[in-house]
Amino acid sequence: AVSAVSFSLSVLLFLSSAARAHNITTILDKYPELSTFNHYLTVTQLAPEINHRETITVCAVDNAGMSDLLSKHLTIGAIKNVLALHVLLDYFDAKKLHQITDGTALSATMFQATGSATGSSGFVNITDLAGGKVGFSPQDNGGDVAATFVKSVEAIPYNISVIQISNILPSPEAEAPAPSPSELNITALMSAHGCKVFAETLLSNPAEQTFEDNLLSGVTIFCPGDDAMKAFLPKFKNLTANAQQSLLEYHGIPIYQSLAGLKSSNGLTNTLATDGASKYDFTVQNDGTDVTVITKIVTAKITNTLIDQPPVAIYELNKVLLPTELFSSLSPAPAPAPAADAADSPKPSKKHHKSPPAPVVHSDSPADSPGGGAADQTADSKAAAATFNDRVLVAGFLILW
């Protein structure tokens, strides 16, 4: 009887902890008008910090409000501090906001908790205003109301409340540039870690300045490895000067993205070459445990991380990225071989990996599947079915017990 009670309590505790768990990016994914705010929670690495906390309130702003913030061209570190000021270390849903004792409340924020805020600059005043409105004002904003409550987005009582406010909360302290990192020589770094040909090509092109201009605000660079870049150089030299610059800039995106961030934010993204009608975009996608960068012509895989320190990340690719704006005449990647051929000769795929310059057919086509015969697939199906049946029997036994 004691064992049964202990088991029941364990189940209840597990279910309780599961109910308390939250994921801020999943919550905000349902609201397109808050997509930029959501994106920068990931870029600044604030999202996982929010997910690990309980009893908090996230004050999100819409895309127009985020545009006002981004127009200031702050560093990634400063943007992180500003957004951290919008995470209150207390629970405020719509009901509690309108029932603030004495009409005002002072809340600490994640910015204050970082230790970067001096004095009372990491605190936010919340005031119940006339007419049912609620105002928000940072302590270092002279007491002026900077934003008002718009709506409740989602709430898990006393765990996390996500609300929308009208504007970004201004704070000179939070917006101050973070201490400058040591001067980073990106071409020297690439040269020393397997991307020397790409680095040398970049040094002799105006695109190098484009990358440098984005270092402070955040940049992610995808540099092709030496074998891939050497094989591509004849085609590169046949491009016009403008096309060469666009192709090099196509290998960078104007935000910092950690490897974990790339895995969690799959989808279409702009690049440093994007300019109006010239889309120059590509898709980031998980392929099992790998991260791939996909254009309509080629699929490249991240093979190495050269640096991943905000605000800069540099990753090595096994192929050169080819945009359709420059190579529209090239055919898409070849279709995978028929299943029968793959089953008869699974070994050639291993040979491709031993010869980096040679194209690997299955990496060009995301639809390809690993080699394997029909017998293997049947065995896997039987094993899966047996596992399912075992689980059903165990579940039935527990229910009866």
Secondary structure as the mmCIF struct_conf table of DSSP 4:
data_model
#
loop_
_struct_conf.conf_type_id
_struct_conf.id
_struct_conf.beg_label_comp_id
_struct_conf.beg_label_asym_id
_struct_conf.beg_label_seq_id
_struct_conf.end_label_comp_id
_struct_conf.end_label_asym_id
_struct_conf.end_label_seq_id
HELX_RH_AL_P HELX_RH_AL_P1 VAL A 2 ARG A 20
HELX_RH_AL_P HELX_RH_AL_P2 ILE A 24 LEU A 28
TURN_TY1_P TURN_TY1_P1 ASP A 29 LYS A 30
HELX_RH_3T_P HELX_RH_3T_P1 PRO A 32 LEU A 34
HELX_RH_AL_P HELX_RH_AL_P3 SER A 35 VAL A 43
TURN_TY1_P TURN_TY1_P2 THR A 44 GLN A 45
HELX_RH_AL_P HELX_RH_AL_P4 LEU A 46 ASN A 51
TURN_TY1_P TURN_TY1_P3 HIS A 52 HIS A 52
BEND BEND1 THR A 55 THR A 55
STRN STRN1 ILE A 56 ALA A 60
HELX_RH_AL_P HELX_RH_AL_P5 ASN A 63 LEU A 70
TURN_TY1_P TURN_TY1_P4 SER A 71 LYS A 72
HELX_RH_AL_P HELX_RH_AL_P6 ILE A 76 ALA A 84
TURN_TY1_P TURN_TY1_P5 LEU A 85 HIS A 86
STRN STRN2 VAL A 87 LEU A 88
BEND BEND2 LEU A 89 ASP A 90
HELX_RH_AL_P HELX_RH_AL_P7 ALA A 94 LEU A 97
TURN_TY1_P TURN_TY1_P6 HIS A 98 GLN A 99
HELX_RH_3T_P HELX_RH_3T_P2 THR A 101 GLY A 103
STRN STRN3 THR A 104 ALA A 108
STRN STRN4 THR A 109 THR A 109
HELX_RH_AL_P HELX_RH_AL_P8 MET A 110 ALA A 113
TURN_TY1_P TURN_TY1_P7 THR A 114 GLY A 115
BEND BEND3 ALA A 117 ALA A 117
TURN_TY1_P TURN_TY1_P8 GLY A 119 GLY A 122
STRN STRN5 PHE A 123 ASP A 128
HELX_RH_3T_P HELX_RH_3T_P3 ALA A 130 GLY A 132
STRN STRN6 VAL A 134 PRO A 138
HELX_RH_3T_P HELX_RH_3T_P4 GLN A 139 ASN A 141
TURN_TY1_P TURN_TY1_P9 GLY A 142 GLY A 143
STRN STRN7 ALA A 147 ILE A 156
TURN_TY1_P TURN_TY1_P10 PRO A 157 ASN A 159
STRN STRN8 ILE A 160 ILE A 165
BEND BEND4 SER A 166 ASN A 167
HELX_LH_PP_P HELX_LH_PP_P1 ILE A 168 PRO A 170
HELX_RH_AL_P HELX_RH_AL_P9 PRO A 172 GLU A 175
BEND BEND5 ALA A 176 ALA A 176
HELX_LH_PP_P HELX_LH_PP_P2 PRO A 177 GLU A 183
HELX_RH_AL_P HELX_RH_AL_P10 ILE A 186 SER A 191
TURN_TY1_P TURN_TY1_P11 ALA A 192 GLY A 194
HELX_RH_AL_P HELX_RH_AL_P11 LYS A 196 LEU A 203
TURN_TY1_P TURN_TY1_P12 SER A 204 SER A 204
BEND BEND6 ASN A 205 ASN A 205
TURN_TY1_P TURN_TY1_P13 PRO A 206 PRO A 206
HELX_RH_AL_P HELX_RH_AL_P12 ALA A 207 ASP A 213
TURN_TY1_P TURN_TY1_P14 ASN A 214 SER A 217
STRN STRN9 VAL A 219 PRO A 224
HELX_LH_PP_P HELX_LH_PP_P3 GLY A 225 GLY A 225
HELX_RH_AL_P HELX_RH_AL_P13 ASP A 226 LYS A 237
TURN_TY1_P TURN_TY1_P15 ASN A 238 ASN A 238
BEND BEND7 LEU A 239 LEU A 239
HELX_RH_AL_P HELX_RH_AL_P14 ALA A 241 GLU A 249
TURN_TY1_P TURN_TY1_P16 TYR A 250 HIS A 251
STRN STRN10 GLY A 252 ILE A 253
BEND BEND8 PRO A 254 ILE A 255
HELX_RH_AL_P HELX_RH_AL_P15 LEU A 259 SER A 264
BEND BEND9 SER A 265 SER A 265
STRN STRN11 GLY A 267 THR A 269
TURN_TY1_P TURN_TY1_P17 LEU A 272 ALA A 273
STRN STRN12 ASP A 275 ASP A 275
TURN_TY1_P TURN_TY1_P18 GLY A 276 ALA A 277
STRN STRN13 SER A 278 SER A 278
STRN STRN14 PHE A 282 ASP A 287
TURN_TY1_P TURN_TY1_P19 GLY A 288 THR A 289
STRN STRN15 ASP A 290 ILE A 294
BEND BEND10 LYS A 296 ILE A 297
STRN STRN16 THR A 299 GLN A 309
TURN_TY1_P TURN_TY1_P20 PRO A 310 PRO A 311
STRN STRN17 VAL A 312 LEU A 317
BEND BEND11 ASN A 318 LYS A 319
HELX_RH_AL_P HELX_RH_AL_P16 THR A 324 PHE A 327
TURN_TY1_P TURN_TY1_P21 SER A 328 SER A 329
BEND BEND12 LEU A 330 LEU A 330
HELX_LH_PP_P HELX_LH_PP_P4 SER A 331 PRO A 338
HELX_RH_AL_P HELX_RH_AL_P17 ALA A 339 ASP A 344
TURN_TY1_P TURN_TY1_P22 LYS A 347 LYS A 347
HELX_RH_AL_P HELX_RH_AL_P18 PRO A 348 LYS A 354
TURN_TY1_P TURN_TY1_P23 PRO A 356 PRO A 357
BEND BEND13 ALA A 358 ALA A 358
HELX_RH_AL_P HELX_RH_AL_P19 VAL A 361 ASP A 364
TURN_TY1_P TURN_TY1_P24 PRO A 366 ALA A 367
HELX_RH_AL_P HELX_RH_AL_P20 ALA A 374 LEU A 400
#
